[in-house]
Structures are given as C-alpha cells and as structure tokens.
Amino acid sequence: MPGFRAAHVYPLVPDPARARRLAGRGHHVAALYCVLGAGSPRAAPNIQNNLAAIGIDVHVHCVPGYEMWTLLARPNEPWDMAIETYGASTNDPGEFINGLATDDSFNFGHYHDAGLSSAIQAASRLGGVPRAQAYARLDLALTRDIVPRINFDNPIQEDFFSARIGCQLYQPVVGMDLAALCVRHT
C-alpha cells in the first residue's frame, strides 16, 4: 500500500499480567463475529484461547458471506469483535480509511471523530507522495491511538483474462465467480 510504514505499535511478546489488569477483575464475555470462509474461522480459536487466558470467554458466531455485514450494520447488534475478510480492490489506502470519515458503510463500529474526519478528508484530496505520507500518518494514529479497526492482512487479488473471456463477475467475499465466465466468439 502506498505510504505504508512498518511501525511496531504493539509488543510482539505477550504480557498476560498487564492484559489481565487491562481486562479488569472477574470473568467477562465477548461476542466475536466472523465470515465462514477465508481465514476468519481459523483465526477465531486463536482469539478465543488468547482472551481466555486473561478471563474473557469469547463466543464465536461465524455466518456466511454478506450475512455478517448485515449483522454488524444493525443498531444494537450484540457483537464486540469481528473478523472481516475484506481485501482492497485497489492499491489506495483511502479504501480502508476514508469510510471512517464519510459514512458507516465500512465503519461498523460507528466510530466518529470530527478531527479525524477532517484529517481523512484532507488526505483524500491530496495526490502522489503527499497523499501516501498523509495516509501513513493517519494509519499510525488509527493503529496506535484510536483502533477502530485493525488491518492485519490485505491480499490484493488480480485476475487476468484474454480478450476472448467475458462475463467476469467478481464476488467481494469469494473472488472471481469462475462459473459465470464465458467465451466470446468473434
């Protein structure tokens, strides 16, 4: 992603004692939503085990495709964490960040901050290296200070076809719909 800077914001060595203090006394329960498919169901047990070690019981709810985004968008839906499988369709950091300023289409946590929105809108109007640098600063602030979401993987999938192949139908959750492809006869 243009402007990406490797910043070591979170410690790589776990500190269970500090995590327990942050979690507070007693036993807690959290709901984790995920999409059936991709890496979500594989990541869920890791989250469950890690949080169980500090007294948080995680209930995992994996649902098919767009059902998860429908659930997350519902007001008062009782979720605490979600693993989404959205990957960028372009190599523009604004695809992940701009939604935090403009609407709730990808801002499922409904995080709103006027200063952040203003900085995002200013970055979105830039071009070239200044744009990449502005988004790098926003990424660092979001990851280190605000944390409305954490992007831990961003696969960019590209599909190549000859001029003879038509009927391309891209499904955002699963990728190219191979059954929809057709051969164009000239």
N, C-alpha and C positions, 0 to 999 in steps of 0.2 A: 504494500500500500504506500503510495507517495507520502513522504513525511514521517513514516514510522521510525520511531527511535526506541531502541531496546532500553527500557528503564526498569530497574529492579525495585519495584514498588512494594512487593510482598516478599517476606522472608521465604527462602527455599527450604529451610529447616523448620519443621513444625515445633510449636511451643504449646503443648497441651495445657500446661498450668495457666499460661496467660489466656488461652482460648476459654478455659473454664471460667476464669474471672470475668471475661467479657460476656460470656453467656449468662452469668448470674447464677444464683443459688437455685437448687431444686431441679426438677425434671421438666423439660419443655417438649412441645410437639410442633412439628413444622410439616407443611404440605409441599411436596415437590411435584411439579407437573413436567411431563416430557412427551415428546413425539415418538410414537412407535416407529422405529427405523433409524437409520444413520447411527450416530454414536450415543444418542440420549440414553437408551436403556442400558448401555454398557457403562456410562458414567454414573448413573443413579446409585448403584450399590457402593461405589467409592464415596459418594457424598453421604449416603446413609451411614456407612461404617465410620467415616471421619467425624461426623457430628454425634454419633452415638458415644464416642469416646469422651465427649465433653457434656454429656447429659441431654442431648437433643434427639428425640425419636422422630425420624423422618418417614412420613407416609408417602409412598411414590404412586403417582397416578399417570400412567402412560396411555395416551389416546392416539388414534390415527390422525394423520395429516392435519388439515385445517381445523379440526375439532379443538385442538389445543389453543389456537389463536382466538377462536370464538370464546372459549372459556376464559382466557386471560383478559379479553376485552370487556367481559361482563362486569358491571359495577358490583361490588361486594362479593365477588367470587373468592372463596377462601383459600387462596394459594399464597405461599410465602416465597418460593423459589421456582424457577422454570429453566429448563434446558431447551433452547430452541435450536433448530438446525438450519437457520437462515444463513446462506452464504451470499456474498456480494455478487451482483450481476455485472458490476463494473469495477474498475480499479480506482474508485474515488472514495476517499474516507467520508465524504459527506453522506454517502448512502447509509452509513450506520449512525452518524452523529446528528444530521440535520433533523431527523424525526423528533429529537428531544426539544427542538425549538418550535417546530411548525404545527405538529398535530400529534394525536395519540395513535397513529396507525402502527408505529413500531415502538411506542413509548408505553408499553403495557403496565409499567409501574406507575404511570401517570405522574412522573417527576416533573415539576415545573419550577423554574427559577428565572426571573426576569433578566438578571445579569448574564446567566449562561445563555439564554435565548438570544440576547443582543450580541454576544461574542460569536455564537454559531452563525447568526445571520451575517455578521461582518465577514467571517471566514468564507462563507458561501459565495460572497460577491468577488472574492479575490481570484487570481489565476496564477498558474505557474508555481515557482518556488515559494513565493509569499503565501499562497494558498496551502501548500503542503506544510509549511512551517506553522501556520496558524492552526491547522488541524492537528499537528503533532502536539502543540501546546494544549489544545482542548482535550486530546486523548489522554495526556498525562494528568491533567486536572480531574477529568472524569474518573480515571482509574485510581488515582491516589486519594482524592478528596471527597468525591461525590458518590461514586459507584452505583449508578442506576442500572448498569448492566456491565458484564464483563465479557469481552470477546476473546475466547481462548483459542479459536481456530477459525480460519477464514479460507476455505477452499474456493478457488475460482475455477469453475468448470467451463471448459470451452469444447464445443462440438464442431467438427469440420465436415462439410458435405460438398460433394461435387455439384455442378450446376444441374445435373440430372436428378438430384434428390430434392423432393419438395415435401410439403405437408409437415414441416417441422413444428412440433408442439412441445414447448418447454413447460414442465410441471415444476414449480418452485421447490417442492418438498423432495421429489424423487429425481429430478433432472429430465433429460430428453425422453419423451414418450416414443420408444422405438416402434411400437405397434402402429403409431399414427403415420410413420414415414411412408412415402410413396415415390415411385419412379416416374419422372416426367418423360413422356415420349415426344420426340421432336419430329 
